Amino acid sequence: MPQRLFVVSNRLPIVLEKRGGGWTLKPGSGGLVSAIAPVLSHRGGLWVGWPGLPLERGGDWERVLEEGYRERGYDLVPVLLTEQEVKGFYEGFSNAILWPLFHDMLGRCHFEPPFWYTYLDVNEKFAEAVAGQRREGDFVWVQDYQLIHVAEFLRRRDESVRVGFFLHIPFPPLDILLKLPWRGQILKALLAYDLIGFQTPRDSRNFLTCLQNLVPEVEMEDGGAVTEVRLGARTVRVGAFPIGIDFRAYEETARSDDVNRRVGELRRKIGPIHLILGVDRLDYTKGLVERLEAFRNALKRHPGLRERVVLLQIVVPSREGVAEYQSLKAHIERLVGEINGEYSTAGWVPVQYQYRSQPRRDLVALYRLARICFVASIKDGMNLVAKEFCACQVDDSGILVLSEFAGAAAQLQRGALLVNPHDIEGMADALKAAFDMSDDERRRRMAGMREILREQDIFWWVDYYLQAALGTVPDDFRVPKEYLPALDLDELLDTG
Ligand code: ADQ
């Protein structure tokens, strides 16, 4: 095991805010933070990242950061960025090129050359911050698409650095990657890592296929869970490690007196109505519009659902400065208004919409209360909401309606009702099927999913990743089978 673990991510796991004359610290939101914070608290180490706003060295914020986090068992190393760097690196190359491209949304990419140069400069800055603190034996674990080049810059300083990478978002297939003007540089930068972890076998296969086709000299040895890639003097290991959640913490909160009380109050309020829950960051990859359209279609084609279900869609503000996100918000709000205008009756409003972050306890109470959790991502690395919902279903009674294109579909394919987010009627029918599902079937499906998620939790994920990075993957590591829909052979062969 390493002496210390360095986690390097775009954002530090906190939000710093100026209030009155001083600073306040809050935990950050988003999947990456929810996933990794408990692990560093357990193991001890350093978290290197951007504090999220323009700051100067020597301010009071430094003391607040240091003191606020000391008791959590790990140190924070802030990387300061100028406004111009945030624009080019974060809003530009990361979120207007890599994010849409890796989610198969080529039309949303803005391939502006200056973004690329700022991306490189900022990646070098992160590498410098790591190099300034690193001691021999430390393991550096770089997170996600914003920081692909960190290992390359680290190796220029010290070839012997031990450094791994985990991609939280999907890796695109060859035909999509080819569109990227900097495809060669991105592949080369990835080859500077010792271990590259992906969320699913499909992402890992996409990466290996890109390499095989674009770099024919590469040699590959399939070692089961991890494939060894050799190119010249470098050996890189590649594998799929589906990220988990802190299952027990969610389960415990879901059973707490506080949450029980809250669930009781909410149940009395909604009476016999079944709650369909959506919880997402505001993002075009999450299928928010498609989900609302599917719900509208379900009310239209299955009138039995009217006055029996309510869709509660909670949206967490995200990337608020970006025009595309503002117009997505307006689109969602218009759709909510239309559906409610069309179907509301005295005493029943079909869609409830909240645009804000929720305290953990309230979110857990809603996960527990919901009869159906509806995840309709167009494409999603994993989707932690689906897993959190299952962890909070301590009575085994809820149903997960899950997009085939969320990474979570690989692990949860036997328990969830899988849907294609482009198929509005198919999703509407899945909501109806979920509504009609027998108690026995609901319990059986949920119990199966909970068993998998309890075992393959966040600590399992980190353990396997680090074991793979520093030695070999244990024999009992099982990569989930990729999800592919089974098409009906009779229908395919039917010529009539
Ligand atoms: P995200 O795109 O942020 O993560 P997701 O995995 O769904 O997506 O995580 C969202 C997180 O935000 C969850 O932990 C959820 O509890 C929290 N959250 C959502 N709505 C909230 C609200 N209203 N209030 C408070 N918290 C809220 C990226 C990738 C994913 C991948 C994760 C982890 O895009 O595909 O699963 O990283 O690898």
Residues whose N, C-alpha, C, O or C-beta is under 5 A from the ligand:
A	BS01	ADQ	G30 G31 L32 S34 H168 I243 V279 D280 R281 I314 V315 V316 R356 S357 Q358 D380 G381 M382 N383 L384 V385
